[in-house]
Amino acid sequence: MFAYVIGRLLATIPVMVVVAVFVFFLLRIAPGDPAAIIAGDDATSQDIENIRAKLGLDRPMFEQFGLWCWRLAQGDLGISIFSNLPVTQLIAQRLEPTLALTLSTLLVAVVLAVPMGVVAAWKARSLADRVVMGFAVMGFAVPVFLAGYILIYIFSIKLGWLPVQGYRPIGQGLWPFVEGLILPSIALGTTYCALIARITRASMLEVLSQDYIRTAESKGLATGRVLLLHALKNSAVPIVTVIGIGVALLISGVVITETVFNIPGLGRLTVDAVLKRDYPIVQGLILVFAAAKVLVNLMIDISYAFLDPRIRY
């Protein structure tokens, strides 16, 4: 078990190295000059060159990469070009809203999707199964931003039950904090919920056809016990896998959702940084998102050893 965990930890190192290389060089070869953007339309060529020298953009590409890696190893993600603040400080200021939205979306999606998938598999080819699969198809078909605007129109504008936009920290009260996350979590979690429900149903159908399930039923075990302790437990590996894969959907969806609902999180920071071509912020955010994805996959890999004893051997 220990060797399995260590092996998974070591496997994350080359992944992050490759991500860092791609992030740095892809941003550098993209069209556009950040020095010219900072200098403005009325700047002279000498002004632009001075800014390039100040930012270190006049140095050879590999020298820039080496200096960036050295600072990165020390925990320094650089200084924002426009705000002149450390990138780590800017990320820390925007982390709470994004983390709250992500965790609430995970909670909503998993709590709803897994029971839906179990019921759909148990009642295969019934009305309940068709309703769940219809929801799954709709969840994939409706974009996140469209779902967000529909929810705002119904529950905020027409009914007036929930706020249209904005975010309040948990320090300002539990209900204002939860109230601002309900609509964004539902909008972002719709696609994620549909994905988990489909995979749960498919995995459960495969397990329910096994001989040991029929044996458990023939012994007179209750249906709930058969579904939860025998079927769901043995189909947990694919379900947990798709939960980890769905984190990529959350990362991309957070950018759109925070823009629609005016949430001051990392998604909004990403959009602003890309529009301004603020290289240090874009690089830092991509690395943070990539590290989050790698960390989640690492946790999923480790959970396999607990869900299926064959893996740890």
Order of alpha helices (4+ residues) and beta strands (2+ residues): alpha-alpha-alpha-alpha-alpha-alpha-alpha-alpha-alpha-alpha-alpha-alpha-alpha-alpha
